[in-house]
Every structure is written in C-alpha cells, then in structure tokens.
Amino acid sequence: YGWPVDSYPAIAFGIDLHLTSTAEGGRSGPLLNVSDRMWTYRPNWGLPSMAPSEQSGAPVLAFSRDVVLPGESVHAVIVTLFPEIVAQWDREVTPGVSLPMYEGARVCGHGTVIWRADILMPLAEHDEQHFLQWLADPAAPLGRVSSSGVSSGEAPAC
C-alpha cells in the first residue's frame, strides 16, 4: 500500500439529505452545523445490499446550512468511518444511490449521493476546505479533489 502508516483510504460523499419529518417518525429536534466542531453528528447508513437492520458508520463532516429541521433537505458531506468496510462502500455507493440514514434503529432521513471522492484519513486540511467550499456553493463542480483521491460524479473543483 502507498499511504502513510497512520492513515487509511476512505471515501467522501457529497449528498442531498432529506430528513424525515417528526410526524413521519423522524427526529424531534434540528441538526446543527457547528463550524468549529465538525464530525459531531455520526449517523449510520444502510448500503444497498444491507438488510434494514444492518448499518455502516459514516459521520457528517458538515452541512450546507447551520440549522436543519425535521422534514427539510440540506447538502452534506459524509466520510466512511471503518477501513474494513470501505471496499463495500466503493462497490455499492455511486452517484444517484439513495442511502437510508439511521439514528439507532430509526430511519431519520435519506441521502442521495451527488458525488464521491477517494481520500485518505485523517482528512487533509486542503480536502476539508475543498468539501466545505462545495457545501457553501453546491452548484460549483468538484473536479479533482487532491493527490489522495480522484472524484467521480460531479464533485467540487479546486
């Protein structure tokens, strides 16, 4: 392998996230985007081949808005969490795929993949800034992310 000893390959995904409304069984409170505390919201996701009870972790780097109420939509960047499941995400999750978002056993939303980028974790500062720029302007193309990975789909340009 060609990555530093303390780093590992991962995948970042830009998603269009729709939160399930409270009336439909979603969360009761808003999701908050705290600029100096990224990675604080850590839902699980259902991959296409998984049974509804199976889940995989991919924390949220950040959202495109500071407050997201149940029933609303927002853009977000999520990143695979466990190196041993990255290959499954790589095979199954491409632009256009819809992923159920879980908090415990409850589906609290669905994220539709817009773009994906191969990265190394821990996330490099320039990749983080690149993804945050996309969240500030999701209409901008992503293009090549960094030397650690190449995006596919329409991803933000440096």
Secondary structure as GFF3:
##gff-version 3
##sequence-region A 1 158
A	DSSP	beta_strand	8	19	.	.	.	ID=ss1
A	DSSP	three_ten_helix	22	24	.	.	.	ID=ss2
A	DSSP	beta_strand	31	32	.	.	.	ID=ss3
A	DSSP	beta_strand	44	45	.	.	.	ID=ss4
A	DSSP	beta_strand	56	57	.	.	.	ID=ss5
A	DSSP	beta_strand	60	63	.	.	.	ID=ss6
A	DSSP	beta_strand	67	68	.	.	.	ID=ss7
A	DSSP	beta_strand	73	79	.	.	.	ID=ss8
A	DSSP	three_ten_helix	83	85	.	.	.	ID=ss9
A	DSSP	alpha_helix	86	92	.	.	.	ID=ss10
A	DSSP	beta_strand	98	103	.	.	.	ID=ss11
A	DSSP	beta_strand	106	121	.	.	.	ID=ss12
A	DSSP	alpha_helix	125	136	.	.	.	ID=ss13
A	DSSP	beta_strand	151	153	.	.	.	ID=ss14
###
